Amino acid sequence: MNARPFRTHAMSHCRRILIPIPLHDFDPTEVALSWRILRDAGHHIEFATVDGTRGHADPLMLSGEGLDPWGWLPGLRKLRLFGLMLRADHHGRQAYAALEQDPAFLQPRRFEDLNAAQYDALLLPGGHAKGMRPYLEDQVLQAVVADFFDSGKPVAAVCHGVLLAARSISPRTQRSVLYGRKTTALTWKLERSAWDLTRFLARFWDPGYYRTYGESKGEPAGYWSVEQEVKRALASPEDFIDVPAGTPDYFRKTGGLVRDRAGDDRAAWVVQDGNYLSARWPGDVHTFARRYAAMLAA
C-alpha cells in the first residue's frame, strides 16, 4: 500500500501483541487492517489458532461473490451488486493480501501453547459467519483472554471479539472479565440490518449467514445477538455504550453505510475503559487500531 505508515513516538515503544483468530471466517478488515496499523506503529504481532495452522478470512467478505440474490447460480456468481457493497473495502482487502505474506500469520501458535505473560497486549477480532463459533467457544482461549484482563495488560476487541471477551471468566471474580467495565460491540441494529438485507433479499437461500447464533422458538428477536449476550455479561446493561442520540455525525456513525478512513474518524465509534478498548464493526477499524496504538505508546 502507498499510504504513509502510522508511527508512534519511537520504536522503543514496541510491544509484543497477540492476535488469536479462528481457522475460518474471520473478518479480513478487523484482522488485517488492525495488523497493518499496529505493525506500522512499530509493534511485533503474533497470531494463534486452535491447532497452529494458518487461518482464512471469510471468503464472501473478500470477494463479495454469493452475496447477491443470484449468487447461488454458478454462472452468475461473479456478477456482483450487493456483494460489492457488503464485502470488505479496498483498504481491508489490500491489508489482507499483505497479511498473507507475513510469516507470523502463516505460522501461528496454538491456543494451548499461549501464555499471557509472554505478551504485552491482546487484540480480539471478529467475524460473523459460522466458522467463528469454535473460536468464540474455545475454553482454552477464553482462559488466556481472562489472564490478559486479570494481569491488567491492554486488551482491544472489536465486533464478535467483544463476545469472546464477554464469555471469558476471571478465575479471581468468577465473573465475565467485562463485568464492571464499559464496552461497545456489534450492535443489534447493525447486526439486524445486515441480517434483514441478506435473508430477505441478497442471500435469501442462506438466511442465517449474518447471524453467528440465532434464536430458538420462543426466544425474543436478538436474544443471541452480540449486543444482547454481551449485555448479559456486564454489571449493568447501561455499561454497553452505543452512540448517544445527538452525537455529531450520529447517522454517519450508526447507519452502517459509511466506514472510517485514515485521518477521518467521523463514522467511527470506539469506547475506552482504562486498558480496555472496544469497537463495533469493520467500519471502526482505522480509528480502533490507531487508538490502540496510541494506548500502547503511552
Disulfide bonds with the S-S distance in Angstrom:
none
